[in-house]
Amino acid sequence: MMSTALQMQGRFSAIADIATAYITVSADYIRPAINEMEILSTMTESEWQIKSQEFINKCDKLMTDIDEVAKETSANVDKNMSRHINALQRRAIEAAADHGD
């Protein structure tokens, strides 16, 4: 049973990290880009020529930023998973010790 609990804790930790990254990417990068695309769709042809290139350049930078979020999340998943599993193990050991008294 302890093994199952540790596996579940590790999975929950990973899911939390990935969900946080998804929310960050969506709120900070994707939604603003979609809003900007909507604005571009209402521009005149001459405005669009200028602003669309600026938007493309901005999207290139946003993709780099999203890659960094993904790398950071990936690096943190293992570390956070270990931290949460270790905390659960400590609680289990403490509970077993208290139960043994």
ZILINNOR-V386711 format. One record per residue. N is the residue number from 1. RES is the residue in one small letter. SS is DSSP state (hx for helix, st for strand, lp for the rest). Layout:
BEGIN
n=N res=RES ss=SS
n=N res=RES ss=SS
END
This chain:
BEGIN
n=1 res=m ss=lp
n=2 res=m ss=hx
n=3 res=s ss=hx
n=4 res=t ss=hx
n=5 res=a ss=hx
n=6 res=l ss=hx
n=7 res=q ss=hx
n=8 res=m ss=hx
n=9 res=q ss=hx
n=10 res=g ss=hx
n=11 res=r ss=hx
n=12 res=f ss=hx
n=13 res=s ss=hx
n=14 res=a ss=hx
n=15 res=i ss=hx
n=16 res=a ss=hx
n=17 res=d ss=hx
n=18 res=i ss=hx
n=19 res=a ss=hx
n=20 res=t ss=hx
n=21 res=a ss=hx
n=22 res=y ss=hx
n=23 res=i ss=hx
n=24 res=t ss=hx
n=25 res=v ss=hx
n=26 res=s ss=hx
n=27 res=a ss=hx
n=28 res=d ss=hx
n=29 res=y ss=hx
n=30 res=i ss=hx
n=31 res=r ss=hx
n=32 res=p ss=hx
n=33 res=a ss=hx
n=34 res=i ss=hx
n=35 res=n ss=hx
n=36 res=e ss=hx
n=37 res=m ss=hx
n=38 res=e ss=hx
n=39 res=i ss=hx
n=40 res=l ss=hx
n=41 res=s ss=lp
n=42 res=t ss=lp
n=43 res=m ss=lp
n=44 res=t ss=lp
n=45 res=e ss=hx
n=46 res=s ss=hx
n=47 res=e ss=hx
n=48 res=w ss=hx
n=49 res=q ss=hx
n=50 res=i ss=hx
n=51 res=k ss=hx
n=52 res=s ss=hx
n=53 res=q ss=hx
n=54 res=e ss=hx
n=55 res=f ss=hx
n=56 res=i ss=hx
n=57 res=n ss=hx
n=58 res=k ss=hx
n=59 res=c ss=hx
n=60 res=d ss=hx
n=61 res=k ss=hx
n=62 res=l ss=hx
n=63 res=m ss=hx
n=64 res=t ss=hx
n=65 res=d ss=hx
n=66 res=i ss=hx
n=67 res=d ss=hx
n=68 res=e ss=hx
n=69 res=v ss=hx
n=70 res=a ss=hx
n=71 res=k ss=hx
n=72 res=e ss=hx
n=73 res=t ss=hx
n=74 res=s ss=hx
n=75 res=a ss=hx
n=76 res=n ss=hx
n=77 res=v ss=hx
n=78 res=d ss=hx
n=79 res=k ss=hx
n=80 res=n ss=hx
n=81 res=m ss=hx
n=82 res=s ss=hx
n=83 res=r ss=hx
n=84 res=h ss=hx
n=85 res=i ss=hx
n=86 res=n ss=hx
n=87 res=a ss=hx
n=88 res=l ss=hx
n=89 res=q ss=hx
n=90 res=r ss=hx
n=91 res=r ss=hx
n=92 res=a ss=hx
n=93 res=i ss=hx
n=94 res=e ss=hx
n=95 res=a ss=hx
n=96 res=a ss=hx
n=97 res=a ss=hx
n=98 res=d ss=hx
n=99 res=h ss=hx
n=100 res=g ss=hx
n=101 res=d ss=lp
END
